[in-house]
């Protein structure tokens, strides 16, 4: 793609937008940087303009950062082609792409897939919605290398020609409905991962999820299935507490060093993708055993006076919190709350009643969560994360577990879920038995 001299407007100057600006300048485009806050950004080669109609004047191409909605009013009157930073990066990335999406588990699965490839001596780099923005991966990409990308619905909704050689959809549950409005529209954005795949490509799909099952009919790629409920061929499943890949033994489920049935599913998906990329079953098995896990995802923080503290700040929707609850036998104190995403929290009622002493409610969504969970379990209004931690330490007893699994976004009180998780770990690190 020749962008020399093309007038391009990049909207949203967070990390992905800055990376897009830098790539476009390197490719010779005439770039305008736009942000609603018109902030000054150190080391950015061009000024940042306000998000007004005048700033878009003359643009031939508009590149949106993932945080910018594609139905932005200012875009409707522009004749320019509108894409996202993922689409832009895909025009220049060398090597094949593994794209991984889903409502939950995609960070763990992406990191695990990259870990398996690296440990197997297969050239790869990892990024996307995890760590390095796609546009920043272009310079380090090369022929014969795998680009392993975690992909959100925000990134996929602005793709056009993007094609992964291997694509995976782990699951679909209601999320980001404040932006996508309906689960049908949300699922449709996820399905875009597969629409440009060709015969000979691979679509790794969850056989137990009705939404991802539908994606098989929307791609020319060969479907490979994973399931925790029974055998699905070709694919991976659990049989007599053993992980099976295409009718061959992979490893005992007990040797997967991650909590919860959902992480067995993530492991099966990663094994299928790594196998397609050239890793042997022996290499996959050895690599899974050494995987350290992902920060902020069911991360053990410490034991204080016989009480375990776990950080699952990345549980930003109800389904993720349900998976976190399922990973523990009981005696839980669960910290819930944050910024609501037009979410129904009522699915948490029975699991909390079965496994939790109480739920401690923080943040802007506390009122809504309290209404929807009333009568299920003791609800303690704590307002802030620090207050919830202090109250829990006072109430919890040896043998209990404290779990941060908020079921909400973090933007009411924190910069992002990483900031929330880091603050949780800092505060827990300061506790005395």
C-alpha positions in Angstrom: 0.0 0.0 0.0 1.5 3.3 -1.1 0.7 6.1 1.3 3.3 8.6 0.0 1.7 12.1 0.1 -1.7 10.8 1.1 -3.6 13.1 3.6 -4.4 11.0 6.6 -6.2 12.0 9.8 -5.6 9.9 12.9 -8.2 10.2 15.6 -7.4 9.4 19.3 -4.0 10.0 20.6 -3.7 7.1 23.1 -1.0 4.5 22.6 -2.5 3.0 19.4 -3.1 6.3 17.8 0.4 7.6 18.4 1.8 4.3 16.9 -0.4 4.9 13.8 0.9 8.4 13.4 4.5 7.2 13.7 3.9 4.5 11.1 2.1 6.8 8.7 4.9 9.4 8.9 7.4 6.7 8.2 5.4 5.7 5.1 5.4 9.3 3.8 1.8 10.3 4.5 0.7 13.8 5.3 -0.6 13.2 8.8 -3.0 15.2 11.0 -3.3 14.0 14.6 -6.7 14.6 16.3 -7.9 14.1 19.8 -11.0 15.2 21.7 -8.7 16.6 24.5 -6.2 18.2 22.2 -3.4 17.2 24.6 0.3 18.0 24.1 2.2 14.7 23.5 5.9 14.6 24.2 8.0 13.3 21.3 5.1 13.4 18.8 6.5 14.9 15.6 3.3 16.8 14.8 0.8 18.9 16.8 -2.5 17.5 18.1 -5.6 19.3 16.7 -9.0 19.4 18.4 -11.8 17.0 17.3 -13.7 19.4 15.1 -14.9 19.3 11.5 -12.1 21.7 10.4 -9.5 19.2 11.6 -10.8 16.6 9.2 -10.8 18.9 6.2 -9.0 17.5 3.1 -8.4 14.0 4.6 -8.4 11.2 2.1 -8.0 8.5 4.8 -9.2 8.5 8.5 -7.6 6.1 11.0 -9.4 5.5 14.2 -7.9 4.4 17.5 -9.8 1.5 19.2 -11.2 3.9 21.8 -12.9 6.1 19.1 -16.5 4.9 18.1 -16.9 4.2 14.4 -20.3 6.0 14.5 -18.8 9.3 15.5 -20.9 12.1 14.1 -18.0 14.0 12.6 -17.2 11.0 10.4 -20.6 10.9 8.8 -20.0 14.0 6.7 -16.5 13.1 5.6 -15.9 11.4 2.1 -12.7 9.9 3.4 -12.2 6.1 3.8 -12.4 5.2 7.5 -10.3 2.3 8.9 -8.8 1.4 12.3 -5.2 1.1 13.4 -5.4 -2.7 13.0 -6.3 -2.5 9.4 -3.5 0.0 8.8 -0.9 -2.2 10.5 -2.1 -5.2 8.5 -1.2 -3.5 5.2 2.5 -3.5 6.2 3.0 -6.4 8.7 5.4 -9.0 7.3 4.8 -12.7 8.1 1.5 -14.4 8.9 -1.0 -13.3 11.5 -2.7 -15.2 14.3 -5.7 -13.2 15.5 -7.4 -14.1 18.8 -10.7 -12.6 20.0 -13.4 -13.4 22.5 -15.2 -11.7 25.4 -12.9 -13.4 27.9 -9.6 -15.3 28.0 -8.0 -13.6 24.9 -5.1 -12.1 26.8 -4.2 -15.4 28.5 -4.6 -17.3 25.2 -2.6 -14.8 23.2 0.2 -14.8 25.8 0.1 -18.6 26.0 0.2 -19.0 22.2 3.2 -16.6 22.0 4.9 -18.5 24.8 4.5 -21.8 23.1 5.8 -20.6 19.8 8.8 -18.9 21.5 9.6 -21.9 23.6 9.3 -24.1 20.5 11.8 -22.0 18.6 9.2 -20.6 16.2 9.8 -17.0 15.2 7.0 -14.8 16.5 6.0 -11.6 18.2 3.0 -10.8 20.4 0.9 -7.6 20.5 -2.4 -6.0 19.5 -4.8 -5.4 22.4 -2.1 -6.8 24.7 1.2 -4.8 25.1 2.5 -3.5 21.8 0.0 -1.7 19.4 -0.2 -3.4 15.9 1.3 -0.4 14.2 4.4 -0.6 16.5 4.9 -4.2 15.4 5.5 -3.4 11.8 9.1 -2.4 12.1 10.0 -5.7 13.9 8.0 -7.9 11.6 9.7 -10.1 9.0 8.9 -12.8 6.5 8.4 -16.3 8.1 7.4 -14.8 11.4 4.1 -15.1 13.2 2.4 -12.0 14.5 0.2 -13.1 17.4 -2.4 -10.5 18.0 -5.0 -10.1 20.8 -8.0 -8.4 19.1 -10.9 -6.5 20.6 -14.3 -5.8 19.0 -13.2 -2.2 18.9 -10.2 -3.1 16.7 -12.2 -5.5 14.5 -15.1 -3.2 13.7 -12.9 -1.0 11.6 -11.2 -3.7 9.5 -11.7 -4.1 5.8 -9.1 -6.3 4.2 -7.5 -7.7 7.4 -6.9 -11.4 7.2 -5.4 -13.7 9.8 -3.8 -17.0 8.6 -5.1 -18.4 11.9 -8.1 -16.9 13.8 -9.7 -17.9 17.1 -12.9 -16.9 18.8 -12.9 -18.1 22.4 -16.4 -17.2 23.5 -19.1 -14.5 23.2 -21.0 -13.0 26.1 -22.6 -9.5 26.6 -19.9 -6.9 26.8 -19.4 -3.3 25.6 -23.1 -2.9 25.0 -22.7 0.8 25.8 -20.8 1.0 22.5 -22.2 -1.9 20.4 -25.8 -1.6 21.7 -26.8 -5.2 21.2 -25.1 -8.5 21.6 -25.9 -9.3 18.0 -23.9 -6.3 16.8 -21.1 -7.1 19.2 -20.9 -10.7 17.9 -20.9 -9.4 14.4 -17.8 -7.3 15.1 -16.1 -10.4 16.5 -17.0 -12.4 13.4 -15.2 -9.9 11.1 -12.0 -11.8 12.2 -12.9 -14.6 9.9 -14.6 -13.0 6.9 -11.5 -12.5 4.7 -9.9 -15.9 5.5 -9.2 -18.2 2.6 -9.3 -22.0 2.0 -6.2 -23.3 3.7 -6.6 -20.9 6.7 -7.8 -22.0 10.1 -10.6 -20.9 12.3 -10.3 -22.1 15.9 -13.8 -22.0 17.5 -15.4 -22.9 20.8 -17.8 -25.8 20.1 -19.7 -25.1 23.3 -20.5 -21.5 22.5 -23.5 -20.9 20.2 -22.2 -17.6 18.9 -18.8 -18.9 17.9 -20.3 -22.0 16.4 -22.1 -19.7 13.9 -18.8 -18.2 12.8 -17.9 -21.5 11.0 -20.5 -20.7 8.3 -19.1 -17.2 7.8 -15.6 -18.1 6.7 -13.8 -20.1 4.0 -11.3 -21.3 6.5 -11.2 -24.8 8.0 -12.8 -24.9 11.4 -11.0 -26.6 14.3 -13.0 -26.9 17.5 -12.2 -26.9 21.2 -14.6 -28.1 23.9 -14.6 -28.9 27.6 -17.9 -30.8 27.1 -17.0 -33.5 24.7 -15.1 -34.6 21.6 -15.3 -32.4 18.5 -13.2 -33.3 15.4 -11.0 -31.9 14.1 -10.0 -30.2 17.3 -9.2 -30.5 21.0 -11.3 -31.7 24.0 -11.1 -33.1 27.5 -11.4 -36.9 28.0 -11.0 -38.6 31.4 -9.3 -35.5 32.7 -6.8 -35.4 29.9 -6.4 -32.9 27.1 -6.7 -34.4 23.7 -5.6 -32.8 20.4 -6.8 -34.4 17.2 -7.2 -37.8 18.9 -3.7 -37.6 20.4 -2.9 -37.2 24.1 -1.5 -33.8 25.0 -1.3 -33.7 28.8 -3.2 -34.3 32.0 -5.6 -31.4 32.8 -4.0 -31.4 36.3 -0.7 -30.3 34.8 -2.0 -27.1 33.3 -0.7 -24.4 35.7 -3.8 -22.2 35.5 -7.0 -22.1 37.6 -10.4 -22.9 36.2 -12.1 -24.9 33.4 -12.0 -21.8 31.3 -8.2 -21.9 31.4 -8.3 -25.5 30.1 -10.4 -24.2 27.2 -7.8 -21.4 26.6 -5.0 -24.0 26.7 -6.8 -26.1 24.1 -7.3 -23.1 21.8 -3.6 -22.1 22.2 -2.5 -25.7 21.5 -4.5 -25.9 18.3 -3.1 -22.5 17.1 0.5 -23.4 18.0 0.1 -26.7 16.3 -1.1 -25.1 13.1 1.9 -22.8 13.3 4.3 -25.7 13.5 4.8 -26.7 17.2 4.8 -30.4 18.1 2.6 -31.8 20.8 5.7 -32.4 22.9 6.8 -28.8 22.5 3.3 -27.6 23.4 3.1 -29.8 26.4 6.5 -28.6 27.8 5.7 -25.0 27.1 2.3 -25.0 28.8 3.9 -26.4 32.0 6.2 -23.4 32.1 3.7 -20.7 31.4 3.7 -18.1 34.2 0.2 -16.8 33.6 -0.9 -13.2 32.9 -0.8 -10.3 35.3 -4.3 -9.1 36.6 -5.9 -12.4 35.5 -6.6 -14.7 38.5 -3.2 -13.6 39.8 -2.2 -14.8 43.3 -0.9 -11.7 45.2 -0.1 -13.1 48.7 -1.3 -14.9 51.8 -1.8 -12.6 54.8 -2.6 -14.3 58.1 -4.0 -17.4 56.4 -6.1 -15.4 53.9 -5.4 -15.6 50.1 -5.7 -12.5 48.0 -6.2 -12.8 44.2 -6.2 -10.0 41.6 -8.5 -10.5 38.6 -8.8 -6.9 37.7 -9.1 -7.9 34.0 -12.5 -9.4 34.9 -14.3 -6.4 33.3 -17.6 -8.1 32.5 -20.0 -10.5 34.2 -18.9 -13.6 32.3 -15.3 -13.1 33.3 -16.4 -12.7 37.0 -18.4 -15.9 36.7 -15.3 -17.8 35.4 -13.3 -16.4 38.3 -15.9 -17.5 40.9 -15.9 -21.0 39.3 -12.2 -21.3 39.8 -12.6 -21.3 43.6 -14.4 -23.8 45.9 -15.9 -21.1 48.2 -15.2 -19.0 51.3 -14.9 -15.9 49.1 -15.0 -12.2 49.7 -15.6 -10.7 46.2 -14.9 -7.0 45.3 -17.3 -5.9 42.6 -17.9 -2.6 40.9 -16.4 0.2 38.7 -17.8 1.8 35.6 -21.0 0.2 34.3 -21.1 -0.9 30.6 -24.9 -1.3 30.4 -24.5 -4.7 32.1 -27.0 -7.0 33.8 -25.3 -8.3 37.0 -28.1 -10.7 38.0 -26.3 -13.7 36.7 -23.9 -13.3 39.6 -26.7 -13.9 42.2 -26.6 -17.7 42.5 -22.8 -18.2 42.3 -22.3 -15.5 45.0 -24.9 -17.1 47.2 -23.1 -20.5 46.8 -19.5 -19.4 47.2 -19.2 -16.0 48.9 -19.4 -14.7 52.4 -20.1 -11.2 50.9 -19.6 -8.9 48.0 -18.0 -5.5 48.6 -19.2 -2.9 46.2 -17.1 -0.1 44.9 -17.3 2.6 42.2 -20.0 4.2 40.1 -21.9 1.0 39.4 -22.4 0.1 43.1 -26.0 1.3 43.2 -27.0 -0.8 40.2 -25.1 -3.9 41.4 -26.8 -3.5 44.8 -30.3 -3.4 43.3 -29.7 -6.4 41.0 -27.9 -8.6 43.7 -30.2 -7.7 46.6 -31.1 -10.8 48.7 -28.4 -13.0 47.1 -25.5 -12.4 49.5 -24.4 -9.9 52.0 -23.6 -6.6 50.2 -21.1 -4.2 51.8 -20.9 -0.7 50.4 -17.2 0.3 50.4 -17.0 3.1 47.7 -13.3 2.7 47.1 -10.9 -0.1 46.6 -8.8 0.8 49.6 -11.9 0.8 51.8 -13.0 -2.6 50.5 -9.6 -4.1 51.2 -9.5 -2.7 54.7 -13.1 -3.9 55.4 -12.3 -7.4 54.0 -9.2 -7.8 56.1 -11.2 -6.9 59.2 -13.9 -9.5 58.4 -12.1 -12.4 56.7 -10.8 -15.4 58.6 -7.9 -17.9 57.9 -8.9 -20.2 55.0 -10.9 -17.4 53.2 -10.0 -16.0 49.8 -10.4 -12.3 48.8 -11.0 -11.9 45.1 -11.0 -8.7 43.1 -13.2 -9.6 40.1 -15.1 -6.4 39.4 -17.4 -7.2 36.4 -17.0 -3.6 35.4 -14.6 -1.3 33.6 -12.2 0.7 35.7 -12.4 4.2 34.2 -14.5 5.7 37.1 -11.6 5.6 39.5 -8.6 4.3 37.6 -6.8 4.8 34.3 -7.4 1.3 33.2 -7.8 -2.3 34.6 -4.0 -2.5 34.9 -3.9 0.6 37.1 -6.7 -0.9 39.2 -4.9 -4.2 39.6 -1.6 -2.6 40.4 -3.3 -0.5 43.1 -4.9 -3.6 44.5 -1.5 -5.3 44.7 0.1 -2.3 46.3 -2.5 -2.1 49.0 -2.5 -5.8 49.7 1.3 -5.7 49.8 1.0 -3.2 52.7 -1.3 -5.3 54.8 -0.1 -6.8 58.0 -1.3 -10.1 59.4 
